[in-house]
Amino acid sequence: MTSNHAISRRTLVRGALLGAASAGLLAATGGTAAAGAVLRLPAPTGPHPVGLRTVHLTDPSRTDPWVGGVREVMLTVLYPARTVRGCPRAPQLTPAAAGFFAEYAPLAHPGLPRAGVVDWGAVLTHGHVGAPPLPGRRPVLLYSPGGGDARTLGSTLAEDLASHGRVVVLVDHPGDASQVELPGGLRTTVLYGPPDPETFRTMIDTRVADLRFVLDRLGDLPSDSVMDLGRIGVYGHSAGGTAAVYAAQDDVRVRAVANLEGYLDLRPPSGPGRFDRPLLLFRTDGFEGAARIDRSWAGLRASRAVLAASDHGAFSDFAALVPQLQAAGLVTAATRAALVGAGDPSPIRAELRRRVGNFFCRALRDE
């Protein structure tokens, strides 16, 4: 669907100010972050190595609500690989994206290190670029990241799901994502700070339309030969969880949805108190919006889980990265607790992977 909601001038002005500041940083650094602390993402636990391909799609039927012109989306497709010999591991961020993120991160998440302290461009994923897929027909999972986040901040969970035999498609939403590397160059966010209600509705409507567009195009993607389009699930974090549920509403192609701490009070999903397919509602025990989450989820027929000793960012790669920053003396315990919680990241990560993996295994009849 195309959004009809106006975008707040105040929100756009905040985004323009951030963009101007970040443009100055990129000019000064040549589009890369200065050398600094190097962080590592945890390895996936499944039996298969992970292949990775990046895809650019355009939707000529829609006008981009943030900047005008044809709507574009970027995807990362992860899948179990037959071999990864000779296929390099992909960086989490391109050089230009890393340069912007170095400036953006401490503004969006106060307490994270300033630009130049962390080498964000040196963080490697466990996805091997262009690796040949393992033969077989596999369930397909679409992922929508948290509001303001790029798809790359969902790498750890996605790689684990792929290593256990699924095809996972990470979807970026240019405009509200912090940064997206498009074929025409780096596109940065137009938003900064919590969106007002109208802007939030525009963001969700745009994400829903993006997800449904990607569903339309799954058969055209690289690795489509190993996708079982009769077993499709969608999951998302925060605003991505909200969009995942609403995208699946009345779309029979989606057989299961996992909502990782996303509000559902914009409209009732599939009618008052109803959702007619397997649904996982998963939240943390430290999220300040827990009361609103619980109200918006009330009455829904779903599997429910709580991630203990954690906060909202624990559903993203920050769960692995921020404790490393604290161990290096680069963030305080209070910053860590506010962003991902104070709990031990290893059992939290294991619980997240287990819950989400088992849910889709049951719902999509993984083999």
Steps between C-alpha positions, in 0.01 A plus 500: 500500500611862448492726802277807497639638825685831505856500635562737786715803411656485845608139446647578159689801635657287771602249234642773277714632784634152572565441131690826469720415797568152364575631152775708657643191666495301176677779317766516769559123515459413134190295582662268753519489876838564657689196627397393846378208708405195293186309598389147411161344435436154649507203265181319402435163662345298217662222297519701176731785399314809385499654154410864435381706206390864485204604286366838389132526400289789371122524520378724216143480633587705812637844573749517786317681783816654645683647201278438196598301193471127447509290817821297541584227749820312578508137609754259641418138417655243736481126437668171587801460271638187335855636545653835592846427364637810327201713607592787736301593808294813446556807720200605703525853356646639178771766548258787431234350728757449776609863476145624540415252777803609703344846524138389521532234773584729797226744393233232474626308805665740747798344671632308201856599399556812290618475140853364459502286813348184345593359160142417393621416150714213633207302648456184291187294462508121459334522159727399211448709188377306198535153654305232309177399678452157649247312284150449638176694547511708816265721704532873436505764775474877440643736762413865567740682738421737784396857428804703397714186466656363186442137401863422586426532874301177473791293367567276802153348537451478122828315448410252770161435341666452160764266643214272612362469150285804417527775241488834682433829319601813693302800375622860527249785507675809354390823658456386858801263500812671639684439173459286189760452228307522172652463151477878466681564828443516875153602609469616860203536731255790483394429859665573831347455841169331577256548209170675561187284451441602138860433403491166680192398300675604178802294602292189573287535185818533292660197663185292446500596133873419476448153651208419272701619200787268599251214539390569141861481380631198693487282191737739321771511768838326494468158667130486405563141384542392864205700637181319594243775440236290669684546833547873558536671836561862597668635811602844615634704789315798651346695208604203288294270721202732461545500122544122489160437660319757287670380180382146569145617567277367220806375306462124474859460377629561854452198723662621824614825665741576786462845654804600705368780723295697247184692594172385346272791589486678164211276402373159614681220313247303291206638695456556875721264695560265206792371300438179310851356460780399738623813677790545742489805727844540657609787725776586746451545873668843505323691222356832619204455265399166655162625623405625154630179344286289733189709431550482124551122514207430733254244371718376215528126458875445491805335645657740751851527640709744705874547455634534855767746621480692173370817339365603161829489306563139603303387194762661274876463450551757773449206739840367394678827423417718800636259766828494303506879509447492877776240544733733307407790729321687220148506646375507856300231673204739501520550122515126446205434731287766332567368151514120533467419871757390755470124452768261373476525119576132431192342663281788380616443143450125534145549630410741220632263234327202658160666538486651153652195331267254672196716426565502126600134506156407635303754296669431164575129550876531455666177401 
